[in-house]
Amino acid sequence: MSTTESFRLPVAEPRDVRRAVYRLLGHEKGTVAAIGLLYLAAAGAGAALPVMLGGVVDGIRDDWDATRVDIVCAALFGCVVAQMMLTRLGRRLGHRFGARSSARIREQALERVLRLPLRTVERAGTGDLSTRTTGDVDTVAGLLRYTGPEVLAAVIEVLVVVTAAFFVDPLLALMLAVVLPPLLLASRAYVHQARPAFLAERAAQGDLTEALAASAVGARTVAAHGLRDVRTAIGHRLADVRFRQQRRIIRMQSWFLPTLDLAYTLPVSLILCAGGLMALGGGISVGAVVACAMLAYRLSGPLDRIMYSLTEFQEAAAALARVEGIGAVEPESRTARTEGSDVALSQVTFGYDDGPDILHGLDLYVRPGERLAVVGPSGAGKSTVAWLIAGVERPRRGTASIGAVPSADIALEDLRRTVVLVTQEHHVFAASLRDNLALARDEADDDALRDVLDRVGATWFEDLADGLDTVLGENDHPLTLAQTQQLALARVLLADPDVVILDEATVGLDVRSAGEAEAALAAALAGRTLITITHQLQAAEGADRIAVVEKGRVTELGTHRELVESQGTYAELWEAWSGGRA
């Protein structure tokens, strides 16, 4: 099993999905009832047309005069107008209900994500979480706004049409209803196969998104370590998994959809043939045969909408199960408060899940306001140190604390005010530059926003056509990697935490740009604790102290000069980095 699969967020059970649907409907019972009544009236007006036409056929046989025929035809026209108006009102009300319900799902999903344990968010990865809160929510929203109301109207129309057929002639109505059992059996078989298929396809999409995002964000790291072929192979494997899941869905649809066309022709043929013979024998009127044949033909429209919508319902059910699955994760009980900002790791031993220990009795103390650089070879445990300090993970043994309080116990609101962890992943939201910045502090005025942009060297914002109102994002004004990282660092300044941890936050920049960004942030955070996890030693050179982590332990600790003079691991790293420069 891959790492992505191991940490995938849970999926809600069918009963939980049904409860979620009932909750959505329960919020607006009156609206749902009104929609149902409007569609019922529209279906009644539509079913009246074949019945009345059948009456006209029999009336002409019975020598109706022209006035009577005109009156019935006028009533037919009235039914057409009424059906159009009632259907339009029902759709309008249904779309509004769907829009409000979609907003509830989005708001609820966001609230649940914000309550997720930090370790769950980090381990699930951006792929699974982002597809649940974007693509999956959009799929459910589309069903609620469009497909759901349309299918409700179709179901009501089917019931009304079959009822109208029984009103005209019970025997012919049975021939019309013969289509329903095979359709129900085919639908049940399709639904039984479709749920796991669509869940697997959406999960495969999440895995593929995660892999592509990781390769894109870490492109320079991938290239530097010669991992391009490895990442390409992973992408191809996950793309092949998604392709196979999509092919599985297409195979299901290839037998299900053709059965619909066959089923629709059967009742019309039976009514015309059997009803025609009965009419010739005098057992039934010609008008009744005409009415039931037209009702049977009219049945194909709503049945088409229902059957062809089963795929969308299965997609939406799978999507809603994934969205509801976010709420299945138990929130952490974090209630501790901290007043201090001193960082201490004491005899910390840590490993992920059932894996081996990564850190082995690690000790580290960071004074308030100190600038500490953490360096060492890849895989030594540097990023794990950052996660422990930030309260994302909890040690197996020992303590990781801020202000003498275990960081994994600090209440999230307090923790977010105290410590900020900036990683390689920087997010630009499809919103204005002002809104992107205000995420860190919503009460900040424009002067404060411009100030933090200036302090991190983001002078490019002055050239934007609409200034702070410029909408960012790939479809509007895309940012370069350097600009995205400056935006993330500006958010840090706005948040104004006591402790800032930079975990390879400038890894995508060239050496000069990275140095300038880190120097600007260090100057702007004077007096705050700054912990930099880095491979780029120019960031370490200007730190107050440097901690060298090797094989899960701090093996060297001191100033740049002290460590260079000690001729240890750091001196070797510096020699290789600087090319012998003092």
N, C-alpha and C positions, 0 to 999 in steps of 0.2 A: 504494500500500500504506500502511495506517495505521501509526502509531507502534507501536501495540500488536502488530500482526502482525509488524512488523520485529524486535521483540525477544522474540518468543515462544520459550519454551524448546523444545529439540528433542523429537522423538518417536522412540521406539525402533523398530527394524525388526522385522518378524515373527519372524525367527530369534532375535533377542535376547529377545523375549517368550517364545518357546518355551524358551530356555535358562533364563529366570527361573522358568518353571513346573517345569522339570526339577529346578532347584535346590530349590524348595519341596518337591517330592515326595521328593527325595533325602535331605532332612533326617530324614524319618521313613519309610524304606522298609518297616520292619516293620509300622508302623501302616497304611500304604497296603495292604500285602499282607493284613493281617488284615481290613480293611474289605472288600476284594475277595472274600475267602473267605466272609465272613458273607453278603454279598449273593448270592454264587454258590449257597450252600446255601439261602438263602431263595427264590431263583428256582427252584431245583430242586424244593423243596417245593411251590411254587406251580404249576409245570408238571406235577407229578405228578397234580394234581387232575383235569384233563380226561382224561389218559391212563387213570387208574383208573376214571373215570366211563364212559368208552368201554368199558372192560373189563367193567363191571357190566352195561351194555346188552347186550353180546354174551353175558355169562354168563347173564342172564335168558333169552335166546333158547336157550342151551344147557342150560337146566334146572338152574341153580345152586339149591342149597337155601338156606333163609333164614339158616342159620348162616354160610355162606360170604359171603352178601351183607352180613350184619351186620359181619363181620370187615373186609371192604373198606371199609364205611362208617366203621367206627371208625378205620381207617387214614387215610381222607380227613379225618376230624376232627383226627387227629394232625398231618397235613400243614398244615392251616389254623393250628393252634396254633404249630407249628414255624416257619411262615413269618412269623407275627406277631412272635414272640420274636426270631428272627434278624434281621428287618428293623429292629426297635427297637434291638437291640444295634448293628447296622451304622450306623444313623442317629446314635446316641449317640456312637459312636467317630468317625464322620465329622464331626460338629459340633465335637467336641473338637479334631480335627486341623485343621479350618478355623479355629477360634479361635486356635490356636497359630500357624498359618501367617499369619493376618491380623496378629497381633502382630509377627511377623517383618517383614512388609511395612511396617508403620507405623514400626517402629524403624529399618529400613533407609532409608526415605524421609526420616526426620528426620536421620539421620546424613549423608545425601547433601546435604540442604538446608544443613546447617551447614558443609559443605565447599565449597559453591558460592562462586565469586568474588563479592566484594561488589558489583561493578559489574553482574554478571549478575542478582543478586537485585533490585537497584534498577531495572534497566532492564526486567526481565520484568514488574514490577508485582505488586501483591497479588492481582489477579484470577487470572492464569494459575497462579501459584504456590500460592495458597490452594485453588483448585479441584482441583489435583493432589494436595495433601496432605490434603484433607478428602473432597470428593465422590468423586474417583477412587479413593482408597484405600478408602472405604466401599463402593463398587461392587464392587471386587475382593474385599473381605472378605465381602460378602454372597454372592458366588458360591462362595467357598471353604467357607463355613459351611453353606449350604443347597443352592443349585442344583447345585453340583459333585457332592456325594455322591449327590443324588437322580438326576442324570443317569448317574452311574456305575452305580447300581443298575438304572436303566432299560436301559442298554446291555447289561449282563449278562443281564437278563431277556429281552431280545429274542433274544440268542444262544441262551439255554437253550430258549426256546419254539420257535424254528426247529429246533434240534437234536432236541427232543422230537417235533416233527411228522415229521421224517425217520425217527425211530425207529418211529412208528406206521405211516406209509405214505409212501414217497419221492415218489410221483406227486402226492399231495395236498399234500405239503410244498412241492413246486415251485409249486403254485398259491398257497400262502400266501406264499412268498418273492417272488412276482411284484411285490409292493408295494415291495420294497426298491430296485430300480434307479431307478424314477421319483422316489422320495423322495430318493435320493442325488443325482440330477441337479438336482432343485429346490433342495436344500440347498446344493449347490456354487454354483449361480447366485446364491442369496441371500447366501451368505457372501462371494462375490466382490464384490458390490455394497455389502454392509453395512459392511465395515471402513472404507473411506474416508468413508462417510456418517456413521458414529458418531464417527469422529475429528473430522470437520468440525463435528458438532453439539456435541461437548464443548469444542472450541476456541472455538466461538461463545459457549458459556456462559461460558467464562473471560473473553473479551473484554467481554461484557455485565456480568459481575460487576465487572471492573476499572473500567469506565466509571461504573457506579452507585456504587461505593465512592468513586471520586475526586470525583464530584459531591456525595456526602453529606458527606465529610470537609471539602471546601472550599466548603461551601454559602455561607458568608458572603463568601468571596472571589469566588465566582461572582456573588452578588448585587451586591457592591460594584462589580464591573467590568462589570456589565450583560451577563453571559455566560449568563444563564438560557436564552435561546432556543437558543444554540449547544449547550449541554450537553444540552438536551432533544432537539434534532435528532440529536445523536450517540447518545443513548439509544434513540431511536426507530429509527435506522438499524441499530444492533446488535441490537435486539430483533427487527427484521424479518429480519435475517440468520439468527438462531436459529430463528425461525418457519419460514423456508423450509427449513432443514436438517431440522427436525422433520417437516415435510410430506413431504419426500423419503423419510424413514424410513417414514412411514405408507403412502406409495404402494407401497413395497417389500413391506410386510407385507400389503397388501390383495390382492396376487396370490399371495403365498406361503402364507398361512394357510388360505385356502379349498381349496387343492390337497390339504391334509392330510385333510380330511373325505372327499373323493372317493377318496383312496387307501385309506382304511381299509375302506370298504364293498366294494371290489373283491375282495379275496381271500376274504372271507366268502361273497359271492355266488357266486364261482367254485366254491368247495368244496361249498357246498350243492347247486348245480345239477348240476355235473359229477359230484361224489361221489354224489349221489342217484341219477343215471342209472346209474352204475357199480354201486351197491349193488343196484339193481333187476335188473341183468343178472348179478349174482352174482360180479362181479369183485373186490368189496371188501366188507368187513363194515360193517353199519350203525354198530357201535360205533366203527370207525375214522373214519367220516364225522363222527360226533358229536364225537369227541375232537379231530380236526383243525379242525372248525368252531369249537369252543370255544377251541382254541389261537389260531386266527386272530382271534377276537373279543378274546381276552386280549392280543393283540399291540397293539391300539389304545392301551391305557393307557400302556405305556412309550414307544411311538413318539410319542404326544402330548407326554409330558414332554420327550423329546429335542428334537422339532421346535420346540415352543413355547419351549424354553430357548435356542434358537439366538440369539434376540435378546439375551437376557441374557449369553450367551457373547460375542457381538460387542461389547456394551457394556463387559463386563469386559475383553475383549482390548484395546479402545481405551483403557480407563482404565489398564490395566497398562502399555500402551505409553507413555502419558504419564508414569506414575510412574517407569518405568524410564528414560525420557528424561532425568530429573533427573541420573541417574548418567552420562549421556553427555557432560555438560559437564566438561571437563578442569579439575581443581583448580589453583589458582595455586601457584606455588612461591614461598612467602614465608618466609624464614628469618632475616631480619635482626632484631637486637635493638636496643633504644634505652634509654638511661638517663636522658636529659634530657627536658624538657618545653617547651623553647623552640620556637616555631613559626616557620618561615621559608618564604616563597615567593619564589623568585629567578628573574626573567625568565621567568615561566611563560606559555606559550602553549598553549591547549587548545581543542579542538573535538570534538564527538561524532561518532564513526565517520568517515564521509567528508564530513561537513558542514563549513561554514566555521568559522574560528576564532571563539571566543566571548571568550576572554581573549587579550590581546595584550601580551606582555612585562610581566606584572604583578609588582610587587615589594611584599612585605609582611612585616614582622617583628613577632612578638608575644612579649613578654618573659614568662618564667614568673611566674605569679600575676597577670598583668595582665587587666583587664576591657576587652575591645575590642568595640565595636559596629560592624557593617558595614552601611551604609545606601546607598541609591541607587535610581534608578528601576527599574521592573519590566523584566526582560530584560537587565539590565546585567551579570549574571554572578555575583551574590552567592551564590546557592546552589551554583554550580559551585565557588566558592572553598571552601565548606564541605566539599563532596565530595572535593576534592583534599587538604585538610588531613586529613580522616578516612581517607584511603587508599582510598576507593571508586573513584576514577578516577586515571589516571596522565597527567601532562602530555605534550603532544607535544614540547615543548622546555622547558628550564629544570628546576627542581627544586621539589618541595613536600615539606618535611621536618619531622620532629619529633625534637628532640634530635640534629640534624645527620644523621639517617638518613631516606632517602626513605620517606614514609609508606606508599606502595604496595608497599614491599618488607618492611615489618615483619610478622613472624609474627602470625597472627590472634590467638592467645592473648595475646601481648604487646600488640598493638594495642588489644584490647578492655579491657585493664587501663589503658592509657595515655589513650585518647581515647574519648569517647562523643558520638555525633551524635544529637540529638533533633530530629525533624522534625514536620510537622503530623499525621502518622499515628501514633496512639497505640493500642496493642492491649490489650484487656481479655480475658483468657482465662477460659473457663468453669471456674473453680476458685475456691478460697477466696481472700480478700484476702491472707492470709498467703502462700499459694503464688504469687499474682501478684507480690508484693513479693520473695519469696525467689529469683525468677528472677535477680535482680541479684547476690545473695550468699546462697547456700543455707545457710551456717552462722550467719546472723544470728538472734539470739534475739528473743523477742517485745518486749522492752524497746527493742531497736534499731529494730524495725519501727515501734513507736509513736512513737519519737523522730523518725524521718524524716518520718512523716506530720504530726506537730506542726510540724516545721520548714518544711514547704511549705504550711502553713495548712489541711491536710485534716482539720479538726476534725469533719467529718461522720462519720468512722469511729466516733466515740464513741457515736453514736446507733444503730449497727447492732445488730440483735437478737442476733446471735451474735458480735459483735466481729470479731476477726481471722479467725474460722472462717466468717464469712458468705460464701456462695458467690455470686460475681459473674457477670454475664452477662445477656443479654436475657431468658432464660427463668427467671432466679432474681432477682438484685438488680441491675437495670440502673443504670449510672452516668450522670450528666449529663456534658456535654462538659467542663465545668470540673473535675469530679471525676476524669474520665479523665486529663486533663492533669496534675492534681496527683499522681495515681498514677504517671504516667510520670516526673515530676520526682523523686518519692520514690525511684524505682528508681535514678535517677542518683546521689542521695546515698548510697544503699547501695553502689553500684558503686565510688564514691570514686575516680574517675579523675583523672589529672593535668590533662587538658584536657577541657572540656565545650563543645560547639558546639550552640547553640540556633538551628535554622533555622526561623524563623517558628513556634516551638513553641507559642506562645500565641495564634495568629492567630484561633482561633475564639472567644476570650473578649472580653468588653467591655473598654474601655480601663482601667477601674479594676481589674477582676479580673486582667487581664494584667499590669498594673503591680505589683500585690501579689504575684502568683506569681513574677515575675521578680526582684522585690526580695528576696523570701524566699529564692529560690534563690541569688542573688548573696551574700546574707549567710551562707547555709549553706556556700557554697563559698569562703569567704574563704581566700586563700592559694593557690587553684587558678586555673588559666588559664580564663577564661570568654570565649568568642567568641559574640556574639549577632548573628545575621542577622535584620534586622527592618525593617518599614515603620513601626512604632509608635515614634515618636521619644522617648517618655518613657523607653524602655529605653536609648536612646543618651545621654540627658542625664546619667545617673548613671555612665556608663562612664569609665574612665581616659583612653581615647582613642577617637576615632571615625575610621573609614576610609570615605570616600565612593568608591564604585565606579561608574564611568560608562564605557559602551562597552568593557568588558573591561579597564579600567585603574583604578588607584587615583589619583584626581585630587586628593584632599584628605586630609590626615591630621593630627589634632591633638585637643586637648581641645574640649569643647563650647563653652567661652567663646572659645577661639582661632578656631574655625571660624565662630562667629556674628559675631565682629568682623571676620573676613576678607571678609565680604560675598560669599561664593562660593555654590556650589550648595547646600551644607548650610544656609547662612543663609536661602536662599530656601525650602528645605524646612521649616525650623524656623518661619519666618514664617507659612507656610501652615498648619502643624500647630498652632501655639500661638495663632494669631490676634493676634500682636504682643506676647504676654507675654514679658517679659525672661527 
